[in-house]
Amino acid sequence: VAFAPDDANDRVDLDIPDQTFSAIAAGDAWTDVVITYDSDSTGGTDTNIVPCTQHDFAVTPDGSDITVEIAAAGFYRASPA
């Protein structure tokens, strides 16, 4: 996760890298993408994966790569109330 405080606007924007799924075989349409947090990436199981956010993502695989970009402006913005 990359971030840099924006002192002039009193906020911080967080971004996450684009995710690319390579050569996805043609098949059923995708409708959503879920962003998750894995507190133990060395454990080798899915039991530690916590779903954080869900986003509409309509695409039908056709054998080419699929790239997921959550938001060009960033994934999350934090600022004081």
VEXRORO-56356 format. One record per residue (C-alpha): x, y, z; residue in one letter; residue number from 1. Coordinates in Angstrom, 3 decimals, m for minus. Each point is the difference from the previous one (the first is absolute). Example, Ala and Ser with C-alpha at 12.3 -4.5 7.8 and 13.67 -1.06 7.14 Angstrom:
BEGIN
x/y/z/resn/resi
12.300/m4.500/7.800/A/1
1.370/3.440/m0.660/S/2
! end
This chain:
BEGIN
x/y/z/resn/resi
0.000/0.000/0.000/V/1
1.419/3.339/m1.035/A/2
m0.921/3.255/1.691/F/3
1.275/3.508/0.583/A/4
m1.592/2.611/2.269/P/5
m1.470/2.977/m1.841/D/6
0.630/2.707/2.598/D/7
m1.411/2.795/m2.157/A/8
m3.404/m1.719/m0.171/N/9
0.219/m1.665/3.437/D/10
m0.513/m3.548/m1.277/R/11
1.731/m3.173/m1.107/V/12
m0.860/m2.022/m3.098/D/13
0.732/m3.727/0.010/L/14
0.437/m2.032/m3.152/D/15
0.430/m3.692/m0.690/I/16
1.757/m1.496/m3.021/P/17
m2.000/m1.040/m3.036/D/18
m0.562/m3.760/m0.031/Q/19
0.495/m1.901/m3.262/T/20
m1.412/m3.459/m0.580/F/21
1.848/m1.549/m2.960/S/22
m1.602/m1.870/m2.891/A/23
m3.376/m0.626/1.639/I/24
m1.850/m2.652/m1.992/A/25
m3.295/0.948/m1.586/A/26
m2.933/m0.813/2.201/G/27
m2.492/1.385/2.462/D/28
m0.247/3.744/0.484/A/29
1.566/1.617/3.037/W/30
m2.223/2.480/1.820/T/31
1.937/1.024/3.118/D/32
3.474/0.337/1.435/V/33
0.663/m0.275/3.741/V/34
2.958/1.691/1.697/I/35
1.247/m2.065/2.924/T/36
2.577/0.128/2.794/Y/37
2.148/m3.027/0.849/D/38
1.423/0.341/3.509/S/39
2.218/m3.070/m0.458/D/40
1.267/m0.247/m3.568/S/41
2.411/m2.809/0.988/T/42
m2.707/m2.295/1.403/G/43
m1.039/m1.468/m3.322/G/44
m3.715/m0.081/0.845/T/45
m2.943/2.225/m0.815/D/46
m1.300/0.069/3.589/T/47
1.886/3.230/0.779/N/48
m1.339/1.895/m3.011/I/49
m2.447/2.731/0.994/V/50
m2.227/1.607/m2.668/P/51
0.243/3.806/0.195/C/52
m1.823/1.504/m2.979/T/53
m2.017/m1.196/m2.994/Q/54
m0.100/1.820/m3.332/H/55
m2.083/m0.439/m3.152/D/56
2.256/m1.457/m2.691/F/57
m1.807/m1.163/m3.112/A/58
2.212/m1.900/m2.439/V/59
m0.299/m3.161/m2.062/T/60
3.309/m1.895/m0.315/P/61
1.073/m0.662/m3.594/D/62
3.457/m1.537/0.426/G/63
1.866/3.281/0.400/S/64
1.375/1.657/3.141/D/65
m2.388/1.748/2.376/I/66
1.295/2.987/1.964/T/67
m1.867/1.248/3.061/V/68
0.503/3.690/0.782/E/69
m2.041/0.953/3.055/I/70
0.161/3.768/m0.534/A/71
2.375/2.169/m1.989/A/72
m0.117/2.636/2.753/A/73
0.730/m2.491/2.787/G/74
m1.638/m2.726/2.033/F/75
m0.748/1.952/3.190/Y/76
0.169/3.589/1.245/R/77
0.330/0.832/3.689/A/78
m0.570/3.476/1.386/S/79
m1.050/1.466/3.342/P/80
m3.688/0.533/0.647/A/81
! end
